[in-house]
Amino acid sequence: MKRLSAGLVLLALPAVAQTTIEGDDTVIRLGNAPVAESKMRPAASSAAQAVMRGLDKLAGASEDIILTADEATQFGPLTITMKDCRYPKGNPSGDAFVSLSVIDTNTKKSAFEGWMIASSPALNAMDHPRYDVWAIRCKLDDRTPSVVAGESSPFPIMRPEGLGGN
């Protein structure tokens, strides 16, 4: 009987564990366990342009699209407006987060509104019966290599004499 009453007393006590989340800081307290704190989000920078890829599912044709902040761009009947392109601070080739608004001009309805993540295109994908658009990366300026132009470097390739080329 003593064992049973001790178990009932433990069940009747309120739970001691608590979780507190404030902004970027996460503090977790579990009874007498040590406190675990972490900064979850690294700093991010914004870029003036984003490289997106568009796919016409019916024709099977894809096209790379360069978007500039707050400017509308047409892809088929879609009007795409980029609000922001963010990347990890100091790492422009890192993961891109692109804030977009996509309007279907045929139906006058929003096809997409929100953030697309380059490394996880299916996480927040656009839902359109014929067209698909997803983020590739942020583009900092005109000197940044462009997927659209097929550049690998903003400078010409320098080869030793006698091997042809430049």
The 8 nearest C-alpha neighbors of each residue, nearest first, counted from 0:
[[1, 3, 2, 4, 5, 6, 7, 8],
 [2, 0, 4, 3, 5, 6, 7, 8],
 [3, 1, 5, 0, 4, 6, 7, 8],
 [2, 4, 0, 6, 1, 5, 7, 8],
 [3, 5, 7, 1, 6, 2, 8, 0],
 [6, 4, 8, 2, 7, 3, 1, 9],
 [7, 5, 9, 3, 4, 8, 2, 10],
 [6, 8, 4, 10, 9, 5, 11, 3],
 [7, 9, 11, 5, 6, 10, 4, 12],
 [10, 8, 6, 7, 11, 12, 5, 13],
 [9, 11, 7, 8, 12, 6, 13, 5],
 [10, 12, 8, 9, 7, 13, 6, 14],
 [13, 11, 9, 10, 14, 8, 15, 7],
 [14, 12, 15, 11, 10, 9, 16, 8],
 [13, 15, 16, 12, 17, 30, 10, 11],
 [14, 16, 30, 13, 17, 29, 12, 28],
 [17, 15, 29, 30, 14, 28, 18, 27],
 [16, 18, 28, 29, 15, 19, 27, 30],
 [19, 17, 27, 28, 26, 20, 16, 29],
 [18, 20, 26, 27, 21, 25, 17, 28],
 [21, 19, 25, 26, 24, 22, 18, 23],
 [20, 22, 24, 23, 25, 19, 26, 18],
 [23, 21, 24, 20, 25, 38, 39, 40],
 [22, 24, 38, 39, 21, 40, 25, 20],
 [25, 23, 38, 21, 22, 37, 26, 20],
 [24, 26, 20, 36, 37, 21, 27, 23],
 [27, 25, 36, 19, 35, 20, 24, 18],
 [26, 28, 18, 35, 34, 19, 25, 29],
 [29, 27, 34, 17, 16, 18, 30, 26],
 [30, 28, 16, 32, 31, 17, 27, 15],
 [29, 31, 16, 15, 32, 28, 17, 14],
 [32, 30, 29, 33, 28, 34, 15, 16],
 [31, 33, 29, 30, 34, 28, 35, 27],
 [34, 32, 35, 31, 28, 29, 30, 27],
 [33, 35, 28, 27, 32, 36, 26, 29],
 [36, 34, 27, 26, 33, 37, 28, 25],
 [37, 35, 26, 25, 34, 24, 27, 38],
 [38, 36, 25, 24, 39, 35, 26, 23],
 [37, 39, 24, 23, 40, 25, 36, 41],
 [38, 40, 37, 23, 41, 24, 25, 36],
 [41, 39, 38, 23, 42, 43, 24, 37],
 [40, 42, 43, 39, 87, 88, 38, 23],
 [41, 43, 88, 87, 40, 44, 86, 89],
 [44, 42, 87, 88, 86, 85, 41, 45],
 [43, 45, 88, 85, 86, 87, 46, 42],
 [46, 44, 85, 84, 86, 83, 47, 43],
 [47, 45, 139, 84, 48, 137, 85, 138],
 [46, 48, 68, 67, 139, 45, 138, 84],
 [49, 47, 67, 138, 66, 46, 137, 68],
 [48, 50, 137, 138, 66, 65, 136, 84],
 [51, 49, 65, 136, 135, 64, 137, 66],
 [50, 52, 134, 64, 135, 133, 63, 65],
 [53, 51, 63, 133, 132, 62, 64, 134],
 [52, 54, 132, 62, 61, 131, 63, 51],
 [55, 53, 61, 131, 130, 56, 60, 132],
 [54, 56, 130, 60, 57, 58, 59, 129],
 [57, 55, 59, 129, 58, 54, 130, 60],
 [56, 58, 55, 59, 129, 60, 130, 54],
 [59, 57, 60, 55, 56, 54, 61, 129],
 [60, 58, 56, 57, 55, 61, 54, 130],
 [61, 59, 55, 58, 54, 62, 56, 57],
 [62, 60, 54, 53, 55, 59, 52, 63],
 [61, 63, 53, 52, 64, 54, 60, 147],
 [62, 64, 52, 147, 51, 53, 65, 50],
 [63, 65, 51, 50, 52, 66, 62, 53],
 [66, 64, 50, 49, 51, 67, 48, 63],
 [67, 65, 49, 48, 81, 64, 50, 68],
 [66, 68, 48, 70, 47, 69, 81, 49],
 [67, 69, 81, 82, 70, 47, 83, 48],
 [68, 70, 82, 81, 80, 67, 71, 83],
 [71, 69, 68, 67, 80, 72, 81, 66],
 [70, 72, 80, 79, 78, 69, 73, 81],
 [71, 73, 79, 78, 80, 70, 74, 66],
 [74, 72, 78, 77, 75, 79, 71, 76],
 [75, 73, 77, 76, 78, 72, 79, 53],
 [74, 76, 77, 73, 78, 130, 55, 103],
 [75, 77, 104, 103, 74, 105, 78, 73],
 [78, 76, 103, 74, 75, 102, 73, 104],
 [77, 79, 73, 102, 101, 72, 71, 103],
 [80, 78, 101, 72, 71, 100, 77, 73],
 [81, 79, 71, 100, 70, 99, 69, 72],
 [82, 80, 99, 68, 69, 83, 98, 66],
 [81, 83, 98, 68, 69, 99, 80, 84],
 [84, 82, 98, 97, 81, 68, 85, 45],
 [83, 85, 97, 46, 45, 96, 137, 49],
 [86, 84, 45, 96, 44, 95, 43, 46],
 [85, 87, 95, 43, 44, 91, 94, 93],
 [88, 86, 43, 90, 93, 42, 44, 89],
 [89, 87, 43, 44, 90, 42, 86, 91],
 [88, 90, 87, 91, 44, 43, 86, 93],
 [91, 89, 93, 87, 92, 88, 86, 94],
 [92, 90, 93, 86, 89, 87, 137, 88],
 [91, 93, 90, 94, 136, 137, 86, 95],
 [94, 92, 90, 91, 87, 86, 95, 136],
 [93, 95, 86, 117, 118, 96, 92, 87],
 [96, 94, 86, 136, 117, 85, 137, 116],
 [95, 97, 116, 85, 84, 115, 86, 114],
 [98, 96, 84, 115, 114, 83, 99, 95],
 [97, 99, 114, 83, 82, 113, 81, 84],
 [100, 98, 81, 113, 80, 112, 82, 114],
 [99, 101, 112, 80, 111, 79, 81, 102],
 [102, 100, 79, 111, 110, 78, 109, 112],
 [103, 101, 109, 78, 110, 77, 108, 104],
 [102, 104, 77, 107, 105, 108, 106, 76],
 [103, 105, 107, 76, 106, 77, 102, 78],
 [106, 104, 103, 107, 76, 108, 77, 102],
 [105, 107, 108, 104, 103, 102, 109, 76],
 [108, 106, 104, 103, 105, 102, 109, 110],
 [109, 107, 106, 103, 102, 110, 104, 105],
 [108, 110, 102, 111, 101, 103, 107, 112],
 [111, 109, 101, 102, 103, 108, 127, 126],
 [112, 110, 101, 125, 109, 100, 113, 102],
 [113, 111, 100, 99, 101, 109, 110, 114],
 [112, 114, 98, 99, 111, 100, 115, 123],
 [115, 113, 98, 97, 99, 96, 116, 123],
 [116, 114, 97, 96, 123, 134, 98, 117],
 [115, 117, 96, 119, 118, 120, 95, 134],
 [116, 118, 134, 135, 95, 119, 120, 94],
 [117, 119, 116, 94, 120, 95, 135, 134],
 [120, 118, 116, 122, 121, 117, 123, 115],
 [121, 119, 122, 117, 116, 124, 133, 118],
 [122, 120, 124, 119, 123, 116, 125, 115],
 [121, 123, 119, 120, 124, 116, 115, 118],
 [124, 122, 121, 115, 120, 125, 114, 116],
 [125, 123, 121, 120, 122, 126, 115, 133],
 [124, 126, 111, 127, 131, 110, 132, 123],
 [125, 127, 124, 110, 128, 111, 131, 130],
 [126, 128, 130, 129, 125, 110, 131, 111],
 [127, 129, 130, 126, 56, 131, 57, 55],
 [130, 128, 56, 127, 55, 57, 131, 54],
 [131, 129, 55, 127, 54, 56, 128, 132],
 [130, 132, 54, 53, 125, 127, 55, 133],
 [133, 131, 53, 52, 54, 125, 130, 51],
 [132, 134, 52, 51, 120, 135, 53, 131],
 [133, 135, 51, 117, 136, 115, 116, 52],
 [134, 136, 51, 117, 50, 52, 133, 95],
 [137, 135, 95, 50, 49, 134, 117, 138],
 [136, 138, 49, 95, 50, 84, 48, 46],
 [139, 137, 48, 49, 140, 143, 46, 50],
 [138, 140, 46, 47, 143, 48, 137, 141],
 [141, 139, 142, 143, 138, 47, 48, 46],
 [140, 142, 143, 139, 144, 138, 145, 153],
 [141, 143, 140, 153, 144, 139, 152, 145],
 [142, 144, 141, 140, 139, 138, 145, 153],
 [145, 143, 150, 152, 153, 151, 142, 146],
 [144, 146, 147, 148, 150, 149, 143, 151],
 [145, 147, 149, 148, 150, 144, 63, 50],
 [148, 146, 145, 149, 63, 64, 65, 150],
 [147, 149, 145, 150, 146, 144, 151, 63],
 [150, 148, 146, 147, 145, 151, 144, 152],
 [151, 149, 148, 152, 144, 145, 146, 153],
 [150, 152, 144, 149, 153, 145, 146, 154],
 [151, 153, 154, 150, 144, 155, 143, 156],
 [152, 154, 142, 144, 150, 143, 155, 151],
 [155, 153, 152, 156, 151, 157, 142, 150],
 [156, 154, 157, 153, 152, 165, 151, 158],
 [155, 157, 158, 154, 165, 164, 152, 153],
 [158, 156, 165, 155, 159, 164, 154, 160],
 [159, 157, 160, 156, 165, 162, 164, 163],
 [160, 158, 162, 161, 157, 163, 165, 164],
 [161, 159, 162, 158, 163, 165, 164, 157],
 [160, 162, 163, 159, 158, 164, 165, 157],
 [163, 161, 160, 159, 158, 164, 165, 157],
 [164, 162, 161, 165, 160, 158, 159, 157],
 [163, 165, 158, 162, 157, 156, 160, 161],
 [164, 157, 158, 163, 156, 155, 160, 159]]
